[in-house]
Amino acid sequence: MKYRGLLVVSLLIIGLIVLPVTRTIKIVMIVVALVLLLFLKRGTLYVILASRALDGKGKGGEERAWRLYRKAWKAGLEPKYNLMMANLFSQRGDAAVALEILDSVVKRAERFKKRDPHMLTNAKTSKSMALWILDRRDEAIELLQSIIDGGWIDKNIAVNLGSYLLEEKRLKEAKKLIKESTKVLDESPGMLDNRGYYLYLTRSYHEAQRLYDSLIVDREPNFPEAYYHAALVKIALGKHRTAIILLQRALECPFFKTSTITEGEIQTLLEEQTPLVGNDVGEDEFIEEVLARPLYEEELNDEDEEEYENDDDSSPNIELDIEDYLDESDAVDSVEIENFSPLESRLFDEDYEEEEV
């Protein structure tokens, strides 16, 4: 029952009020009951204080916030809030603490798997991000692969595992994952970015360019990897001016510790492209006009906004907030693998029938 502790304390206070004791004793007992409630809910109180400290601009606020978040975890919170807090530690704090929290969430989720079967999957997905940040890359890959081998896949898993495999240049495995996931899931911007980066790594530059031009113009991703990878494609095709615009756009996106590229790496590549603009190949591209617009300019009509409002749920290796988790009513966000469609994949059938890398 939700708010069970509050209900118990409320009933206790009502009971104290009707007790045949003096008013002073009643007040004392009510105060004790309220103190007990605060103690039981101290984890939530720590989270509130930590969030204010993290959002504040005062000196030392962030350090204080992390201390309070850790106290909140130690005090006890619902698993879903521990999961959200662990993701926050992965993105902006200490990944080692995130891993410690997630280990406890996974352990509990395994005990209560029948009660909440998706909590274990969500916790393992988040744990893979912490492992990746801590440079335990093989473990991160194996953990996500074990979920798929167990018969489950969703957009977050497809994006994260695809990103990991591509970063490790495990291209055969990445190709298999991309092909299988696109059979059963609508491609999110993160999944499209993985497909485009695979095409780049296998030197299918023109196919990759078509994909990224469409992704950026039509979907306007808000994570830096998409623009960085698109820039790599433009550089490979000798289009340095467009690459510069793409890299500048990448720098406008939010960066997290879970990002696979850093601001410094993008800035370095950007500086390297400036003297090469004079050697550009080809004419001005329409995409340059699109990229000249502000990143978050609101130009989509209501129907387009509704169509793509959840696209950023699967950006590569970033936060998995509670709203990003599995929506059981959305059949294309997640599937059981035993229900894979017999339809042929639209990823490779037409363009990519060459031998596997």
Secondary structure, 3 states (H helix, E strand, C coil): CCCHHHHHHHHHHHHHHHCCCCHHHHHHHHHHHHHHHHHHCHHHHHHHHHHHHHHCCCCCHHHHHHHHHHHHHHHCCCHHHHHHHHHHHHHHCCHHHHHHHHHHHHHHHHHCCCCCHHHHHHHHHHHHHHHHHCCCHHHHHHHHHHHHHCCEEEHHHHHHHHHHHHHCCCHHHHHHHHHHHHHHCCCCHHHHHHHHHHHHHCCCHHHHHHHHHHHHHHHCCCCHHHHHHHHHHHHHCCCHHHHHHHHHHHHCCCCCCCCCCCHHHHHHHHHHHHHHHHHCCCCCCHHHHHHCCCCCCCCCCHHHHHHHCCHHHHCCCCCCCHHHCCCCCCCCCEEEHHHCCCCCCCCCCCCCCCCCC
